[in-house]
Amino acid sequence: MSEASVHATDERRKREEEIRRQEELMRLRLAKIGHRIMVMSGKGGVGKSTVSANLAWALAQKGYKVGLLDADIHGPDIPLMLGVEGKRLAASPEGIEPLEVGPGLKVVSMSFLLQNPDTPVIWRGPLKMGALRQFLSEVNWGELDFLIVDLPPGTGDEPLSIAQLIKKMDGAIVVTTPQDVALLDARKSVNFSKKVGVPVIGIIENMSGFVCPYCGKEIDLFKRGGGERAARELDVPFLGRIPVDPHLVEMGDEGKPLLEEAPKSQAAEAFREVVEKIVERMRD
């Protein structure tokens, strides 16, 4: 056996041992987490990360201990929405410490590992799988009631990796907008979840019209009711509608939690109603 072959064999053995170590550590970490939920969308631009961030905040407001994992390796937006862009993760004897962004809410994102937020992450599948495994095994999440995993759009590497790594996933939430093209992709997300054995908690219809504050008239900018129709056709629960709300856009850009800064806004009320349904389903 050549020296090069011996070296390659040793390196492969080391990688396999490291993976086994991480998987055992991940099993121990996940055992401390009550519910594991992934948030998906069939396409980009439907406000999935906005929904993830606000659902996590709403759960924390109810007194739950919540972890939010930004699993979008290439486009991590969660830190900006929660006002912690540019922050860094710290290490402790227990592992990598997640960033605490509010009472009861911890966050981990690829963004916290980048020297510059404009730096692109040019990785293929195996590297992304390794990063997600590290987020789940090396991060000291501690005792959590909920772990919300914000996934990138589509049904590629990251959703498949999370479904494989988190063995006992409570379910997936699919975010869509009312337009037909978004609903077509939402159906793909629902079918993806079913194929990988992850229950579908339900569909959320985002950007679903709004009530004009001046005249009280309901205005449907991007249609209305498509998400509910898709849920009915696919035989999955419909969790609710999040209206187009200027507060939601403004707070997200400023990195301020909507439910703290504009608790009486239409969108904040809608998020609280959706969270009530999610919590109720977790009790079933």
Secondary structure, DSSP 8 states (H G I E B T S, - for coil): --HHHHHHHHHHHHHHHHHHHHHHHHHHHHTTEEEEEEEE-SSSSS-HHHHHHHHHHHHHHTT--EEEEE--SSS--HHHHTT-TT---EEETTEEE-EEEETTEEEEEGGGG-SSTT------HHHHHHHHHHHHHTB---SEEEEEEE--SSSSHHHHHHHHHSTT--EEEEEE-SSHHHHHHHHHHHHHHHHTT--EEEEEEES--EE-TTT--EE-TT-SSHHHHHHHHHT--EEEEE---HHHHHHHHHT--HHHH-TTSHHHHHHHHHHHHHHHHHH-
